[in-house]
């Protein structure tokens, strides 16, 4: 036993020592047993007291630093710098008031009943005509093309996972097991919030891997992050601050549901909190673990500042779109882990299994949950039952995590191949966002270039990339966004060769841009 916080090594699990220690320290900070300015024991001292590896203590302290709760100071060790936001539920305006109790009581758990007219009337009508898709214009449709444009043989569109890595054998085994055990009720209309079994497994898995604070009843199963954004848009119904540059697909999704997306600049620490405050908005969409498209991680200080901002009656939407894919850094906890009452957390299997599975999750503050489930029920009555049970089986059996480990290794090899090709054929470029995710960003310092035209020249060479300007609302430096998950290492090296040649020919006769696929929302 350690005198510090009376930590008992005997109470720790056989596995997950780092999580156990980080949770204990975090709990002591939130509960006030460790106050701002408190100095944590030296890592060697605490490791010796607990008879554990010093590396476990170092990693646990780093998690607190990543969450903005502590800071490593030269000569002073690790010091507590924040107590975290208060655990309280705050109103976010009249539009987020809960449904009347009578309407909430009629929400079916088996899907047999329909929403009352009064409950349904609180959801806005679906307005606006479908957005047209134009190859080079600013209006992108959510109806994505199924194949690359003619002449393209290497598609580096970001957001496209390695579909060849789908675990067919494991999925088939899990499906057979599920069908052998499924009841007739499992084949009927289910809970519009999702299968209770899957919600239970998701809550446990998200807690283990992303430190999300959620019970099964807090999870809503959705058709990917796209539907999570659609449901939140229907409930919140007001302007939202978005990262700039940021996902064009997410922005178009919000616009389809009538939300005005207000750009807020992103720097090397993430969205600029001071610029957000100047907008006067009370809603912000963030990708804190791996910002799209720059790849930056929301810094500890910025995380703490955003949570302070949210405490004032504001809401953060956290899009955790590719957190499973990391290579050169430790995982960063979800923002929701520090303030579940202030963050609506969304993720999916689109980047880990396949976008065609349409399986995702939304964990929202309790004050929004009833309305979100009502919107989900009105939208589609709930997700397909069998795929939910199969995913639950994979989560429970460890099959999903085994698949993720295999995919992570596969993607690291592909990323390294593309990086090596870029170093050889485009040595003057600055490559960013490579430590995690399924895409990287190429900046071309010192070059005056229209990145849309450059993407067109690269497309003429048979390689599809996205110009960074597609993901901007305000002017900024040009760049290229490249996804590498769906291509083999040799094809990625070839893509880098062609890309380098296209940049070298920048001053030659310009070629007409080819059609490009719009960004994807999973």
C-alpha positions as CSV (number, residue, x, y, z in Angstrom):
1,X,0.0,0.0,0.0
2,X,1.2,3.5,-0.8
3,X,0.7,6.4,1.7
4,X,-0.1,8.5,-1.3
5,X,-3.9,8.4,-1.7
6,X,-3.9,5.0,0.1
7,X,-3.5,3.2,-3.2
8,X,-3.6,-0.5,-2.9
9,X,-1.7,-2.5,-5.4
10,X,-3.8,-5.6,-4.4
11,X,-6.9,-3.8,-5.6
12,X,-5.5,-3.3,-9.1
13,X,-6.5,-5.6,-11.9
14,X,-4.1,-8.1,-13.4
15,X,-4.2,-6.2,-16.6
16,X,-4.7,-2.5,-17.2
17,X,-2.5,-1.1,-14.5
18,X,-2.0,2.2,-16.3
19,X,-5.8,2.7,-16.6
20,X,-6.3,1.7,-12.9
21,X,-3.7,4.2,-11.7
22,X,-4.8,7.0,-14.0
23,X,-8.4,6.5,-13.0
24,X,-7.4,6.7,-9.3
25,X,-5.5,9.9,-9.8
26,X,-8.2,11.5,-11.9
27,X,-10.8,10.6,-9.3
28,X,-8.7,12.2,-6.5
29,X,-8.4,15.4,-8.6
30,X,-12.1,15.6,-9.4
31,X,-13.1,14.8,-5.8
32,X,-10.7,17.5,-4.5
33,X,-8.3,15.3,-2.7
34,X,-5.7,16.6,-5.0
35,X,-6.0,20.3,-5.5
36,X,-4.5,22.7,-8.0
37,X,-0.8,23.0,-7.4
38,X,-0.5,19.6,-5.8
39,X,2.7,17.8,-6.8
40,X,2.5,14.2,-7.7
41,X,5.1,11.8,-6.3
42,X,8.2,11.2,-8.4
43,X,7.5,8.4,-10.9
44,X,10.3,6.2,-9.4
45,X,9.0,6.7,-5.9
46,X,5.4,5.8,-6.6
47,X,6.4,2.9,-8.8
48,X,8.5,1.5,-5.9
49,X,5.8,2.1,-3.3
50,X,3.3,0.2,-5.5
51,X,5.7,-2.5,-6.8
52,X,4.9,-1.7,-10.4
53,X,6.9,-0.7,-13.4
54,X,7.9,3.0,-13.6
55,X,6.6,3.0,-17.1
56,X,3.1,2.4,-15.8
57,X,3.4,5.5,-13.6
58,X,4.9,7.6,-16.4
59,X,2.0,6.6,-18.8
60,X,-0.6,7.3,-16.1
61,X,0.8,10.8,-15.5
62,X,0.9,11.5,-19.2
63,X,-2.8,10.7,-19.5
64,X,-3.5,13.4,-16.9
65,X,-1.3,15.8,-18.8
66,X,-3.1,14.9,-22.1
67,X,-6.4,15.6,-20.4
68,X,-5.3,19.0,-19.2
69,X,-5.5,18.0,-15.5
70,X,-1.8,18.1,-14.8
71,X,1.4,19.6,-16.2
72,X,5.0,18.3,-16.2
73,X,7.2,21.2,-15.0
74,X,11.0,21.2,-15.1
75,X,12.4,20.9,-11.6
76,X,9.0,20.5,-10.0
77,X,7.8,17.2,-11.5
78,X,4.1,16.7,-12.4
79,X,1.7,19.2,-10.9
80,X,-2.1,19.3,-10.8
81,X,-3.2,22.2,-12.9
82,X,-7.0,21.8,-13.1
83,X,-9.8,20.2,-11.1
84,X,-11.8,19.5,-14.3
85,X,-15.2,20.8,-15.0
86,X,-18.0,20.4,-12.4
87,X,-20.2,17.4,-12.9
88,X,-23.4,19.1,-13.4
89,X,-26.1,19.3,-16.1
90,X,-26.7,22.7,-17.6
91,X,-29.5,24.0,-19.9
92,X,-28.5,24.7,-23.5
93,X,-31.6,26.7,-24.5
94,X,-35.2,26.0,-25.0
95,X,-34.7,23.8,-28.1
96,X,-33.1,21.2,-25.9
97,X,-35.9,20.9,-23.3
98,X,-36.9,17.3,-22.7
99,X,-40.1,15.9,-24.3
100,X,-43.2,15.9,-22.1
101,X,-43.3,13.0,-19.7
102,X,-46.4,11.6,-21.5
103,X,-44.6,11.5,-24.8
104,X,-41.5,10.1,-23.3
105,X,-43.5,7.3,-21.6
106,X,-44.9,6.3,-25.0
107,X,-41.4,5.8,-26.5
108,X,-41.4,2.1,-27.3
109,X,-38.7,-0.3,-26.2
110,X,-39.9,-2.9,-28.7
111,X,-40.8,-0.5,-31.5
112,X,-44.4,-1.6,-31.6
113,X,-46.0,1.8,-30.8
114,X,-45.6,5.1,-32.7
115,X,-44.6,8.4,-31.3
116,X,-47.4,10.6,-30.2
117,X,-48.3,13.5,-32.5
118,X,-47.2,16.0,-29.9
119,X,-43.7,14.3,-29.5
120,X,-43.3,14.0,-33.3
121,X,-44.3,17.6,-33.7
122,X,-41.2,18.8,-31.8
123,X,-39.0,17.6,-34.6
124,X,-38.5,20.0,-37.5
125,X,-39.6,19.1,-41.0
126,X,-36.9,18.1,-43.4
127,X,-36.3,21.2,-45.4
128,X,-34.2,22.1,-48.4
129,X,-33.7,20.5,-51.7
130,X,-30.9,17.9,-52.2
131,X,-27.5,19.6,-52.8
132,X,-26.2,19.0,-56.4
133,X,-22.8,17.4,-56.9
134,X,-20.5,19.2,-59.2
135,X,-17.0,17.9,-59.9
136,X,-15.1,21.1,-59.3
137,X,-17.7,23.3,-57.7
138,X,-18.4,24.2,-54.1
139,X,-21.7,22.2,-53.7
140,X,-21.3,18.6,-52.8
141,X,-24.0,16.1,-52.5
142,X,-24.2,13.5,-49.8
143,X,-25.0,11.0,-52.5
144,X,-21.4,9.8,-53.1
145,X,-20.2,8.3,-56.3
146,X,-19.6,4.6,-56.1
147,X,-16.4,4.6,-58.2
148,X,-13.5,6.8,-59.0
149,X,-13.8,9.1,-62.0
150,X,-12.6,7.8,-65.4
151,X,-8.8,7.7,-65.7
152,X,-8.1,7.3,-62.0
153,X,-6.3,4.1,-61.0
154,X,-5.0,5.1,-57.6
155,X,-7.7,6.6,-55.3
156,X,-6.2,8.4,-52.3
157,X,-9.5,9.9,-51.1
158,X,-9.3,10.4,-47.3
159,X,-11.8,8.5,-45.2
160,X,-11.8,5.4,-47.4
161,X,-10.8,2.4,-45.2
162,X,-9.1,-0.8,-46.3
163,X,-12.3,-2.8,-47.3
164,X,-10.1,-5.8,-48.2
165,X,-9.3,-6.1,-44.5
166,X,-12.9,-6.7,-43.4
167,X,-12.8,-9.7,-41.1
168,X,-15.0,-12.0,-43.2
169,X,-14.2,-15.2,-41.4
170,X,-14.6,-13.7,-37.9
171,X,-17.8,-12.0,-38.9
172,X,-19.2,-15.2,-40.3
173,X,-18.3,-17.2,-37.2
174,X,-20.0,-14.5,-35.0
175,X,-23.0,-14.4,-37.2
176,X,-23.5,-18.2,-37.0
177,X,-23.2,-18.0,-33.2
178,X,-25.7,-15.2,-33.1
179,X,-28.2,-17.0,-35.3
180,X,-27.9,-20.1,-33.2
181,X,-28.8,-18.1,-30.1
182,X,-31.2,-15.4,-31.5
183,X,-34.7,-15.4,-30.2
184,X,-37.8,-14.5,-32.3
185,X,-37.9,-11.2,-30.4
186,X,-34.4,-10.4,-31.7
187,X,-35.9,-10.4,-35.3
188,X,-38.7,-8.0,-34.5
189,X,-38.8,-4.2,-34.1
190,X,-36.3,-3.4,-31.4
191,X,-35.4,-0.6,-29.1
192,X,-35.0,2.5,-31.3
193,X,-31.9,3.3,-29.3
194,X,-30.3,0.0,-30.3
195,X,-29.9,-3.5,-29.1
196,X,-29.4,-3.6,-25.3
197,X,-26.7,-6.2,-25.8
198,X,-24.7,-4.1,-28.2
199,X,-25.2,-1.0,-26.1
200,X,-23.8,-2.8,-23.0
201,X,-20.8,-4.0,-25.0
202,X,-20.2,-0.6,-26.5
203,X,-20.3,1.1,-23.2
204,X,-17.7,-1.3,-21.8
205,X,-15.5,-1.1,-24.8
206,X,-15.6,2.7,-25.1
207,X,-14.8,2.9,-21.4
208,X,-11.8,0.6,-21.8
209,X,-10.4,2.1,-24.9
210,X,-11.5,5.7,-25.0
211,X,-12.3,6.3,-21.3
212,X,-15.8,7.4,-22.3
213,X,-18.1,7.6,-19.2
214,X,-21.3,5.8,-20.2
215,X,-23.6,3.1,-19.1
216,X,-25.6,1.0,-21.6
217,X,-28.6,3.3,-21.3
218,X,-26.5,6.3,-22.4
219,X,-25.5,4.8,-25.8
220,X,-27.6,5.3,-28.9
221,X,-26.8,3.0,-31.9
222,X,-26.8,5.1,-35.1
223,X,-26.0,4.6,-38.8
224,X,-22.6,6.1,-38.5
225,X,-21.4,9.6,-37.4
226,X,-23.5,11.0,-40.3
227,X,-26.7,10.0,-38.6
228,X,-25.4,11.1,-35.2
229,X,-24.8,14.6,-36.7
230,X,-28.3,14.5,-38.3
231,X,-30.0,13.6,-35.0
232,X,-28.1,16.3,-33.1
233,X,-29.0,18.9,-35.8
234,X,-32.7,18.1,-35.5
235,X,-32.6,18.5,-31.8
236,X,-30.3,21.5,-31.4
237,X,-31.4,23.5,-34.5
238,X,-28.9,26.4,-34.4
239,X,-25.6,27.6,-35.7
240,X,-22.5,25.5,-34.9
241,X,-18.8,26.4,-34.7
242,X,-16.7,24.1,-36.9
243,X,-13.0,23.7,-37.4
244,X,-11.4,25.5,-40.3
245,X,-10.0,23.7,-42.1
246,X,-12.4,20.9,-41.2
247,X,-14.4,18.1,-42.7
248,X,-16.3,19.3,-45.8
249,X,-18.5,16.3,-45.6
250,X,-19.5,17.0,-42.0
251,X,-20.2,20.6,-42.9
252,X,-22.5,19.6,-45.8
253,X,-24.3,17.2,-43.5
254,X,-25.0,19.9,-41.0
255,X,-26.1,22.3,-43.8
256,X,-28.5,19.7,-45.1
257,X,-30.3,19.8,-41.8
258,X,-30.4,23.6,-41.7
259,X,-27.5,24.3,-39.3
260,X,-25.2,27.2,-40.2
261,X,-21.5,26.2,-39.9
262,X,-19.4,29.1,-38.6
263,X,-15.6,28.6,-39.3
264,X,-13.2,28.9,-36.4
265,X,-9.4,28.7,-37.2
266,X,-7.3,25.7,-36.3
267,X,-3.7,26.0,-35.3
268,X,-1.1,23.5,-34.1
269,X,-3.1,23.0,-30.8
270,X,-6.5,22.6,-32.4
271,X,-9.5,24.9,-32.7
272,X,-8.6,28.4,-31.3
273,X,-10.8,28.8,-28.2
274,X,-10.4,32.6,-28.2
275,X,-11.8,32.8,-31.7
276,X,-14.7,30.5,-30.7
277,X,-15.6,32.8,-27.8
278,X,-15.7,35.7,-30.2
279,X,-18.4,34.0,-32.3
280,X,-20.8,34.0,-29.3
281,X,-22.0,30.5,-30.3
282,X,-22.9,27.9,-27.7
283,X,-22.3,24.8,-29.9
284,X,-19.0,23.5,-31.4
285,X,-18.0,20.5,-33.4
286,X,-14.5,19.1,-32.8
287,X,-12.3,16.3,-33.8
288,X,-9.9,16.5,-30.8
289,X,-8.1,13.1,-31.0
290,X,-7.0,13.6,-34.6
291,X,-8.2,16.8,-36.2
292,X,-9.4,16.4,-39.8
293,X,-7.6,17.2,-42.0
294,X,-4.5,18.6,-40.2
295,X,-4.0,15.7,-37.9
296,X,-3.2,17.8,-34.8
297,X,-4.3,16.7,-31.4
298,X,-6.2,19.1,-29.2
299,X,-3.5,20.2,-26.7
300,X,-4.0,19.7,-22.9
301,X,-4.3,23.4,-22.3
302,X,-6.8,23.8,-25.1
303,X,-8.8,20.8,-23.9
304,X,-9.1,22.4,-20.4
305,X,-10.1,25.7,-22.0
306,X,-12.9,24.1,-24.1
307,X,-14.3,22.3,-21.0
308,X,-14.3,25.6,-19.2
309,X,-16.1,27.2,-22.1
310,X,-18.7,24.3,-22.1
311,X,-19.4,24.8,-18.4
312,X,-21.0,28.1,-19.2
313,X,-24.0,26.5,-20.8
314,X,-22.4,25.4,-24.1
315,X,-22.1,22.0,-25.8
316,X,-19.3,20.2,-27.6
317,X,-19.9,17.6,-30.3
318,X,-16.9,15.3,-30.3
319,X,-16.4,13.4,-33.6
320,X,-14.0,10.5,-32.7
321,X,-13.9,9.3,-36.3
322,X,-10.6,7.4,-36.4
323,X,-9.3,7.1,-32.9
324,X,-8.6,3.4,-33.2
325,X,-5.8,4.0,-35.8
326,X,-2.6,5.3,-34.1
327,X,1.0,4.4,-34.7
328,X,3.6,6.7,-33.1
329,X,1.8,8.0,-30.0
330,X,-0.2,6.7,-27.1
331,X,-4.0,7.0,-27.3
332,X,-5.5,10.3,-26.2
333,X,-8.6,10.0,-24.0
334,X,-11.9,11.2,-25.4
335,X,-12.9,14.7,-24.4
336,X,-16.2,13.2,-23.1
337,X,-14.2,11.3,-20.5
338,X,-13.6,14.6,-18.6
339,X,-17.1,16.0,-18.9
340,X,-19.9,13.7,-19.9
341,X,-22.6,16.3,-19.2
342,X,-20.9,18.8,-21.6
343,X,-20.0,16.6,-24.6
344,X,-22.0,14.7,-27.2
345,X,-19.7,11.9,-28.3
346,X,-19.9,10.1,-31.7
347,X,-18.0,7.3,-33.4
348,X,-18.5,4.4,-35.8
349,X,-17.1,1.3,-37.3
350,X,-16.8,2.9,-40.7
351,X,-13.0,3.3,-40.5
352,X,-12.4,0.1,-38.6
353,X,-14.8,-2.4,-40.3
354,X,-16.5,-0.9,-43.3
355,X,-18.7,2.1,-44.0
356,X,-21.3,-0.2,-45.6
357,X,-22.0,-1.7,-42.1
358,X,-23.7,1.6,-41.0
359,X,-22.9,0.9,-37.4
360,X,-22.1,3.8,-35.0
361,X,-22.8,5.2,-31.6
362,X,-23.8,8.4,-30.0
363,X,-23.3,9.2,-26.3
364,X,-25.0,12.4,-25.4
365,X,-25.8,14.3,-22.2
366,X,-28.8,13.0,-20.4
367,X,-30.8,16.1,-21.1
368,X,-30.7,15.5,-24.8
369,X,-31.3,11.7,-24.8
370,X,-35.1,11.5,-25.0
371,X,-35.3,13.9,-27.9
372,X,-32.4,12.1,-29.8
373,X,-34.1,8.7,-29.4
374,X,-37.4,10.2,-30.6
375,X,-35.6,11.6,-33.7
376,X,-33.9,8.3,-34.3
377,X,-37.2,6.4,-34.0
378,X,-38.9,8.8,-36.4
379,X,-36.0,8.5,-38.9
380,X,-35.7,4.7,-39.3
381,X,-37.3,2.8,-36.3
382,X,-33.8,1.6,-35.3
383,X,-30.8,-0.1,-36.8
384,X,-30.9,-3.6,-38.3
385,X,-31.0,-6.2,-35.5
386,X,-28.6,-9.0,-36.6
387,X,-25.6,-6.8,-37.4
388,X,-25.9,-5.2,-34.0
389,X,-25.8,-8.6,-32.3
390,X,-22.9,-9.7,-34.4
391,X,-20.9,-6.6,-33.4
392,X,-21.8,-7.2,-29.8
393,X,-20.5,-10.8,-30.1
394,X,-17.2,-9.6,-31.6
395,X,-16.8,-7.0,-28.8
396,X,-17.6,-9.5,-26.1
397,X,-15.3,-12.2,-27.5
398,X,-12.3,-9.9,-28.2
399,X,-12.6,-10.5,-31.9
400,X,-13.1,-6.8,-32.7
401,X,-10.0,-5.8,-30.8
402,X,-7.9,-8.5,-32.5
403,X,-9.1,-7.2,-35.8
404,X,-8.1,-3.6,-34.8
405,X,-4.6,-4.7,-33.9
406,X,-4.2,-6.5,-37.2
407,X,-5.5,-3.5,-39.2
408,X,-3.3,-1.1,-37.2
409,X,-0.2,-3.1,-38.2
410,X,-1.3,-3.2,-41.8
411,X,-2.0,0.6,-41.9
412,X,1.3,1.5,-40.3
413,X,3.1,-0.4,-43.2
414,X,1.0,1.5,-45.8
415,X,1.6,4.9,-44.1
416,X,5.4,4.2,-44.0
417,X,5.4,3.3,-47.7
418,X,3.7,6.5,-48.7
419,X,6.0,8.6,-46.4
420,X,9.0,7.0,-47.9
421,X,7.7,7.7,-51.4
422,X,7.0,11.3,-50.6
423,X,10.5,11.8,-49.0
424,X,12.0,10.5,-52.3
425,X,9.8,12.2,-54.9
426,X,8.6,15.3,-53.0
427,X,11.4,16.2,-50.6
428,X,10.4,19.8,-50.3
429,X,6.9,19.1,-48.9
430,X,5.9,19.3,-45.3
431,X,3.9,16.2,-44.3
432,X,1.6,16.5,-41.2
433,X,-0.8,14.3,-39.3
434,X,1.1,11.1,-39.7
435,X,1.1,9.8,-36.1
436,X,-2.4,8.5,-36.3
437,X,-5.5,8.1,-38.6
438,X,-5.8,7.0,-42.2
439,X,-4.8,10.1,-44.0
440,X,-2.0,12.7,-44.1
441,X,-1.7,16.3,-45.1
442,X,0.9,17.6,-47.6
443,X,1.8,21.3,-47.3
444,X,4.0,22.9,-50.0
445,X,5.8,25.8,-48.3
446,X,7.3,28.4,-50.6
447,X,5.2,27.4,-53.6
448,X,2.4,29.6,-55.0
449,X,0.0,27.1,-56.3
450,X,-3.8,26.6,-56.6
451,X,-4.3,23.3,-54.8
452,X,-7.5,22.6,-56.8
453,X,-5.5,23.0,-60.1
454,X,-2.7,20.9,-58.6
455,X,-5.1,18.2,-57.6
456,X,-6.4,18.3,-61.2
457,X,-2.9,17.8,-62.6
458,X,-2.3,14.9,-60.2
459,X,-5.7,13.5,-61.2
460,X,-4.6,13.7,-64.9
461,X,-1.8,11.3,-63.8
462,X,-4.3,8.8,-62.5
463,X,-4.1,9.7,-58.8
464,X,-7.1,11.0,-56.9
465,X,-6.3,13.4,-54.1
466,X,-8.3,16.2,-52.4
467,X,-7.2,19.8,-52.3
468,X,-7.0,21.3,-48.8
469,X,-9.1,24.3,-49.9
470,X,-12.1,21.9,-50.3
471,X,-12.1,21.7,-46.5
472,X,-11.6,25.4,-45.9
473,X,-14.2,28.2,-45.5
474,X,-11.7,30.9,-45.2
475,X,-8.6,31.5,-47.3
476,X,-5.4,29.7,-46.2
477,X,-2.2,28.0,-47.4
478,X,-2.7,25.4,-50.1
479,X,-2.3,21.7,-49.5
480,X,-3.3,18.2,-50.4
481,X,-5.1,15.6,-48.3
482,X,-4.2,12.0,-49.0
483,X,-5.8,8.9,-47.7
484,X,-3.6,5.7,-47.7
485,X,-5.7,3.0,-46.1
486,X,-7.2,1.5,-49.3
487,X,-4.0,1.1,-51.3
488,X,-1.2,-1.4,-51.2
489,X,2.4,-0.2,-50.3
490,X,3.6,-0.6,-53.9
491,X,0.6,1.5,-55.2
492,X,1.3,4.2,-52.6
493,X,4.9,4.4,-53.7
494,X,3.8,4.7,-57.3
495,X,1.3,7.4,-56.3
496,X,4.1,9.4,-54.6
497,X,6.2,9.2,-57.8
498,X,3.3,10.5,-59.9
499,X,2.5,13.2,-57.4
500,X,6.1,14.4,-57.4
501,X,6.2,14.6,-61.2
502,X,2.9,16.6,-61.2
503,X,4.4,19.1,-58.7
504,X,7.6,19.3,-60.7
505,X,5.6,20.1,-63.8
506,X,3.8,22.9,-62.0
507,X,5.2,25.6,-64.3
508,X,4.3,23.7,-67.5
509,X,1.1,23.9,-69.4
510,X,-1.9,23.4,-67.0
511,X,-4.1,20.5,-67.5
512,X,-7.9,20.7,-67.0
513,X,-8.9,19.3,-63.6
514,X,-10.6,15.9,-63.6
515,X,-13.7,15.1,-61.5
516,X,-13.1,14.4,-57.9
517,X,-15.1,12.6,-55.3
518,X,-16.5,14.8,-52.5
519,X,-15.5,14.2,-48.9
520,X,-17.2,11.4,-47.0
521,X,-19.1,11.5,-43.8
522,X,-19.2,8.2,-42.0
